[in-house]
Amino acid sequence: MKYANIVILSSFLLASCNFASNNSSVPSSATITNLGDIERLSPLKYLSLKCEPVIVNNNKIIVDGELINSASLARYADVVIQVFCLNDEGQIIKREKVVAVDNIFPNSRLSFKSIVLAADGTGKVIVKLFDASGEK
């Protein structure tokens, strides 16, 4: 009888351990993506922007900048920046989205220049990355 209980208990423990390993939080090989896919899905994580916007004649904003792609494998297309016009109190009075570059390759830098019309009363300009799409 003791031997039968030990065999039943042992088989129950083996079955429960086997069940637990099949339901672990470790993803299966079918759900693991490669580095290129990870980079393509998160363009703003791998892109950075350096620029100095300048207001010219109180009606034009010249955005002269550089985009940096630090991704190892991903190329990004249609990189969009957003230009914010702020008044003297710091309130946003205008937002405009502009495609800065069509394509930027992995591990590269690309200069660009965009011209945007300023809103009346613009005292300060802020430029930020807005969006991009990963290309295969």
KEDO-418160 format. One record per residue (C-alpha): residue number from 1; x negated, y negated, z negated. Coordinates in nm, 3 decimals, decimal comma. Layout:
   n      px      py      pz
 NUM       X       Y       Z
...
//
This chain:
   n      px      py      pz
   1   0,000   0,000   0,000
   2  -0,283  -0,241  -0,089
   3  -0,454  -0,155   0,238
   4  -0,134  -0,234   0,433
   5  -0,098  -0,572   0,256
   6  -0,461  -0,661   0,336
   7  -0,414  -0,572   0,704
   8  -0,090  -0,774   0,724
   9  -0,247  -1,071   0,545
  10  -0,558  -1,057   0,766
  11  -0,356  -1,045   1,086
  12  -0,141  -1,335   0,964
  13  -0,453  -1,546   0,892
  14  -0,606  -1,463   1,229
  15  -0,283  -1,555   1,406
  16  -0,253  -1,885   1,220
  17  -0,618  -1,976   1,291
  18  -0,570  -1,897   1,658
  19  -0,252  -2,106   1,665
  20  -0,426  -2,402   1,503
  21  -0,714  -2,399   1,749
  22  -0,474  -2,407   2,045
  23  -0,300  -2,716   1,909
  24  -0,607  -2,915   1,814
  25  -0,641  -3,283   1,899
  26  -0,938  -3,216   2,127
  27  -0,823  -3,275   2,487
  28  -0,838  -2,989   2,730
  29  -1,071  -3,008   3,028
  30  -0,774  -3,099   3,248
  31  -0,714  -3,425   3,056
  32  -1,077  -3,541   3,030
  33  -1,155  -3,809   3,288
  34  -1,495  -3,899   3,426
  35  -1,677  -4,224   3,355
  36  -1,571  -4,378   3,685
  37  -1,203  -4,321   3,604
  38  -1,245  -4,467   3,256
  39  -1,413  -4,779   3,398
  40  -1,151  -4,820   3,673
  41  -0,869  -4,813   3,418
  42  -1,021  -5,094   3,204
  43  -1,155  -5,363   3,436
  44  -1,149  -5,647   3,183
  45  -1,365  -5,442   2,948
  46  -1,646  -5,430   3,206
  47  -1,609  -5,770   3,370
  48  -1,732  -6,095   3,222
  49  -1,712  -6,453   3,339
  50  -1,953  -6,743   3,313
  51  -1,837  -7,077   3,446
  52  -1,835  -7,450   3,398
  53  -1,513  -7,610   3,520
  54  -1,548  -7,975   3,622
  55  -1,268  -8,229   3,669
  56  -1,332  -8,445   3,975
  57  -1,140  -8,767   4,050
  58  -0,882  -8,674   3,781
  59  -0,696  -8,453   4,025
  60  -0,922  -8,160   4,115
  61  -1,085  -7,891   3,906
  62  -1,392  -7,726   4,053
  63  -1,460  -7,388   3,896
  64  -1,816  -7,291   3,979
  65  -1,882  -6,955   3,818
  66  -2,034  -6,613   3,813
  67  -1,866  -6,277   3,759
  68  -2,064  -5,993   3,605
  69  -1,962  -5,629   3,647
  70  -2,130  -5,415   3,382
  71  -1,954  -5,093   3,488
  72  -2,182  -4,812   3,597
  73  -1,959  -4,667   3,868
  74  -1,646  -4,879   3,914
  75  -1,600  -5,139   4,184
  76  -1,328  -5,397   4,120
  77  -1,108  -5,574   4,371
  78  -0,891  -5,884   4,352
  79  -1,051  -6,030   4,041
  80  -0,812  -6,297   3,916
  81  -0,903  -6,584   3,686
  82  -0,656  -6,810   3,509
  83  -0,719  -7,182   3,482
  84  -0,558  -7,367   3,189
  85  -0,516  -7,744   3,190
  86  -0,490  -7,887   2,839
  87  -0,389  -8,238   2,739
  88  -0,576  -8,445   2,481
  89  -0,379  -8,281   2,198
  90  -0,488  -7,933   2,314
  91  -0,150  -7,824   2,451
  92  -0,136  -7,623   2,773
  93   0,025  -7,835   3,043
  94  -0,053  -7,615   3,344
  95  -0,162  -7,258   3,419
  96  -0,277  -7,138   3,755
  97  -0,402  -6,798   3,865
  98  -0,667  -6,777   4,137
  99  -0,836  -6,480   4,304
 100  -1,201  -6,551   4,233
 101  -1,351  -6,266   4,437
 102  -1,215  -5,987   4,655
 103  -1,472  -5,722   4,556
 104  -1,748  -5,685   4,302
 105  -1,968  -5,377   4,299
 106  -2,092  -5,187   3,990
 107  -2,384  -5,338   3,799
 108  -2,375  -5,660   3,996
 109  -2,328  -6,035   3,968
 110  -2,133  -6,246   4,211
 111  -2,107  -6,624   4,231
 112  -1,782  -6,792   4,329
 113  -1,632  -7,137   4,363
 114  -1,262  -7,226   4,338
 115  -1,077  -7,556   4,354
 116  -0,752  -7,608   4,163
 117  -0,536  -7,919   4,137
 118  -0,533  -8,062   3,786
 119  -0,213  -8,157   3,608
 120  -0,156  -8,521   3,518
 121  -0,302  -8,585   3,174
 122  -0,556  -8,302   3,182
 123  -0,822  -8,364   2,921
 124  -0,982  -8,020   2,903
 125  -0,998  -7,710   3,122
 126  -1,034  -7,349   3,007
 127  -1,098  -7,060   3,247
 128  -1,046  -6,694   3,154
 129  -1,046  -6,361   3,332
 130  -0,690  -6,249   3,393
 131  -0,683  -5,926   3,593
 132  -0,861  -5,699   3,839
 133  -0,793  -5,364   3,998
 134  -1,032  -5,073   3,993
 135  -1,126  -4,928   4,329
 136  -1,237  -4,573   4,407
//
